[in-house]
Amino acid sequence: MTRILVVDDEYVDREVARRVLAEYHEKLELEFANDGQQALDLVNEKGADLVLTDLRMPEMDGLELVEHISEDHPLVPVVLMTAKGSEQIAVKALAAGAASYVPKDEIEGELLDTVAQVLDVAESRRSRSKLLAFLHRETHFEIVNDIHLIQPLVSYFQASLERLEFGDEAVRTRIGMALSEGVANAIVRGNLEIGSELRATDRDAYDALIASRQGEAPYSDRRVYITATESVDEVIYTIRDEGNGFDPEDVPDPTAAENLLAVSGRGIMLMRTFMDEVKYNEKGSCVTLIKRAESVED
């Protein structure tokens, strides 16, 4: 049964909406609230498939209601009922997350089509979210030692996280930074065997050595292998190079204040800061990065 919550402090306007919506579906369940706070309490308690709200109301207005629902119930769409004089608030409410709007003087002719359209889109999104709960995807890349491949690789994984609805933009950016550092370490320190000491003392020589070894055997023959295992619960990335490896314990603790500004260990610090778990194999040629959804929600 489709449940729609109508929010308006004017009884006459609520009745107009009720009469029009009664034509939508025989199994439609309607509930009513006089203001935004009452509506929010009802959504928190019983949920809703759609909220149809006025903008100008006491206690909590329509804009505040949209902001709360977008934050706490992102799968519940909100349709605005706009009246003359509330245009500026309507624009803000749409920017804050409202799905659509219907002018009050057009409710008779426009409300049913608008509600049907929004419910169809919302159901598609809810169904997609349910489907994603069963998704377990594994992706493999084998790349050459070209540092210019790092950014498009990271962008690919960030887009994958967005499709998976894993975290917000800030979370996906931090995961991208961790991946970028991990792949850069695998290429430069692992396969090309270039330490960060040269970078700290002579950046031009550092860049020149990278360019040189990219075309010089045995360095140029090595590859970096990246595997991503993604689900709504967690994402796991393994990054393996074909170099001689290193002992991560030999790297000075990058989180210590005296080492914070050092170039050496910066990548490890960022990976440990942005991911929930960072594990190296015994040889130091493979790193596993793990981010869990529960830590994102916290």
PyMOL commands that set and color helices and strands:
alter all, ss='L'
color gray80, all
select helices_A, chain A and resi 11-21+36-46+62-72+87-96+104-132+147-164+169-191+196-201+203-213+219-221+248-250+257-259+266-274+293-297
alter helices_A, ss='H'
color red, helices_A
select strands_A, chain A and resi 3-7+29-33+50-54+78-82+100-103+137-143+224-230+234-240+277-280+286-292
alter strands_A, ss='S'
color yellow, strands_A
deselect
rebuild
show_as cartoon
